[in-house]
Amino acid sequence: MTEYDVTLEWPDGRTETVAVDPRETVLEVALRQGIRLPYDCREGTCITCVGRVLAAGEDDTPDAEEAVDAADVFDYRRQPRALTERERADGYVLLCIAVPRDDCRVAVGPMVRAEVGDSPWS
């Protein structure tokens, strides 16, 4: 079974890497390992668990000018209704319903949440 390494990065420089089976979400694995991430609905409608893909695959040095499209790195258990197409193209991902397709680095924390608009469903 393939697992993907998802490195979670907080603004204070702390990082945690979790090995995520493509049948599980990033949030499920993080919580099981005792990593505290914000979440609420677990359905992809409230935007509380949002992260931003910084880099994927072999390229672990992000280009500040170029966003990583979250669709290149993650699939979803269901349609992420709380994010717009533009937000997804800019690398935003809902960790409660996101299942990885590649190794990646993801920014997490309240600053990422502040970068996106409010969910139309909350």
N, C-alpha and C positions, 0 to 999 in steps of 0.2 A: 504494500500500500504506500502510495506516495504521500509525503507530508511536505508542507511548504513552511519555510521560516518567515514569520511575520515579526519584524522588529518594531515595537511601539516606542515612540520618542516623545518625551514631555519637554515643555519649554525650559525647565531647569537643567536639562542635560541628561536626566535619568533615562535609561533605556531598558527594555525587557524584551527578550525574544521568545516567542512561543512557536512550537511546531504544530501546525494546524492541518489536520486531515481534511481533505476537500468535502467531506460529509458533515463537517462541523463549522460553526461560525467562529470568527475571531473572538467575539464576546464570550461564547460558551467556554472556549479553551482558556481564555484569560481568567475568567471567574473561577474555573476549576483549579487553576494554579495559584489562586490567591491574589491575582493582580486586580487592583481596583480600577475599574473604568466606569464612567457615567453611563447610565441607561435608564429607560423607563418602560416604554411600551413593548419592546422586543418584537415589534411587527413592522418596523420601517416607516412609521407614520409620524413620529414625534421629533426626530432629529437630535435627540439628546446624546446619542452614541456616535456622532459623526467624527470621522478622522479624515486626514488628507494624505493621499499617497505621495510620498516624496521621491521614491525611486523604486524600480522593479527589476527583477532578474539579475543579470550580470552587471548592469549599470547601477552601482550603488552611490554614484556621485551625481546628485541632481543638478540640473541646469536651472538656475533661478528664473530664467526667462521662459522656460518651457514647462508647462504643467504635464503631469502624467495622467492620462485618461484612466479613470478607475475601472472602466469596462475592459481595459487591456489586462488587468490584474485580478479582478474579482468577478465572480458570478453572484447572483442573489437567489435566495430561496423563494422570494416573491419580488414583485416590482417595488423598488424603493420610492414610494409615493411622496416622501418628504423632501426629496431632492429634485431640482430641475435638471433638464438635460445639460444645460450649461455648467451647473455645479458638478455633475458627474464627469463631464469632459475636463473640468479643472482639477480633477483628482479627488473630489470628496466622495466618501464612502460611508455607508451606515453599517457599523461593525456588528450590530445585533442580527443582521440577516446576510452579511457578506461571507462568502466562502472563497478562499483563495484559489488562484490558478497559477501562481508563480510566487517565488520569494519576493519580499518587498519590505520597504520601510514606510511607516505610517506615523504622521504627527497626530498626537492626541492631546486632549485637555481643553480647558475652557477657552483658550485663545482660538482654537480651531472652530469651536462652536460659534464664537462671536463673528467669524468670517462669513458665515452663511446666513441667509435670511431665515425668518420663522417658518415653521412648517404650516402649510395650509390646512392641515388636519388636526392641529393641536389647539 
